[in-house]
Amino acid sequence: MEKYEEIIESNPRHRYMMLDRLRCDCEYYLNYGNRNEKVLWAQNVEDHINLMINLYDSFPESDKPQWITKEQIIEYGKKLKQQ
C-alpha cells in the first residue's frame, strides 16, 4: 500500500470523497463494467479493496462514513473476486 500512502494521509474530505469514488467503481464493476479490472481506480481487485479498507480505517471512530461499513467493503471484495 506504499504507493497509496499519499491518499491515505490526505485531508479527511479528500479521503471521504475517494472512498465514495472507490465504492462507485465497485458498483460499476459488478453491474456494467463487465468485471473488467481496468474500470477500478486501483486497476486490480486486491489493491482496490485494500485501499478502501485503509481509507475507512484512517477515520477516527467518531468520523467514519455513515454510508458504508468495513463489513460492506469486505463484502464488495468477496463479490469482486467471484467469477
C-alpha positions as CSV (number, residue, x, y, z in Angstrom):
1,M,0.0,0.0,0.0
2,E,3.0,2.3,-0.1
3,K,2.0,3.6,-3.5
4,Y,-1.3,4.8,-2.0
5,E,0.2,6.3,1.2
6,E,-0.3,9.9,-0.1
7,I,-4.0,9.3,-0.5
8,I,-4.4,7.7,2.9
9,E,-2.6,10.6,4.5
10,S,-4.5,13.3,2.6
11,N,-7.1,15.5,4.3
12,P,-10.3,13.9,5.6
13,R,-12.5,15.5,2.9
14,H,-10.4,14.0,0.1
15,R,-10.3,10.6,1.8
16,Y,-14.0,10.7,2.2
17,M,-14.6,11.5,-1.5
18,M,-12.0,9.0,-2.6
19,L,-13.7,6.2,-0.6
20,D,-17.0,7.0,-2.3
21,R,-15.3,7.0,-5.7
22,L,-13.9,3.6,-5.0
23,R,-17.3,2.4,-3.8
24,C,-18.9,3.6,-7.1
25,D,-16.2,1.8,-9.0
26,C,-17.2,-1.4,-7.3
27,E,-20.8,-1.0,-8.3
28,Y,-19.8,-0.2,-11.9
29,Y,-17.5,-3.3,-12.0
30,L,-20.3,-5.5,-10.7
31,N,-23.1,-4.1,-12.9
32,Y,-21.9,-2.5,-16.1
33,G,-18.2,-2.9,-16.2
34,N,-18.1,-6.5,-17.4
35,R,-15.9,-7.4,-14.4
36,N,-13.0,-5.6,-16.1
37,E,-10.4,-4.6,-13.6
38,K,-9.5,-1.6,-15.7
39,V,-12.7,0.1,-14.5
40,L,-11.4,0.0,-10.9
41,W,-9.3,3.0,-9.8
42,A,-6.6,0.8,-8.5
43,Q,-6.7,-1.4,-11.6
44,N,-7.0,-4.6,-9.6
45,V,-9.4,-6.0,-7.1
46,E,-6.9,-6.7,-4.3
47,D,-5.4,-3.2,-4.2
48,H,-8.8,-1.6,-4.7
49,I,-10.3,-3.3,-1.7
50,N,-7.2,-2.9,0.5
51,L,-7.2,0.9,-0.3
52,M,-10.9,1.1,0.6
53,I,-10.2,-0.7,3.9
54,N,-7.2,1.6,4.7
55,L,-9.2,4.7,3.9
56,Y,-12.1,3.6,6.1
57,D,-9.7,2.8,8.9
58,S,-8.0,6.2,8.5
59,F,-11.0,7.9,10.0
60,P,-11.4,8.1,13.8
61,E,-14.4,6.1,15.1
62,S,-16.5,9.3,15.5
63,D,-15.9,10.4,11.9
64,K,-16.3,7.2,10.0
65,P,-18.6,7.5,6.9
66,Q,-22.2,6.6,7.8
67,W,-22.9,5.3,4.2
68,I,-20.6,2.3,4.3
69,T,-19.2,-0.1,6.9
70,K,-16.0,-2.1,6.9
71,E,-18.1,-5.2,6.6
72,Q,-19.7,-3.9,3.4
73,I,-16.2,-3.2,2.0
74,I,-15.2,-6.8,2.8
75,E,-18.4,-8.0,1.1
76,Y,-17.5,-5.9,-2.0
77,G,-14.2,-7.7,-2.0
78,K,-15.9,-11.1,-2.0
79,K,-18.2,-10.1,-4.8
80,L,-15.5,-8.6,-6.9
81,K,-13.4,-11.8,-6.6
82,Q,-16.2,-14.1,-7.7
83,Q,-16.0,-15.4,-11.2
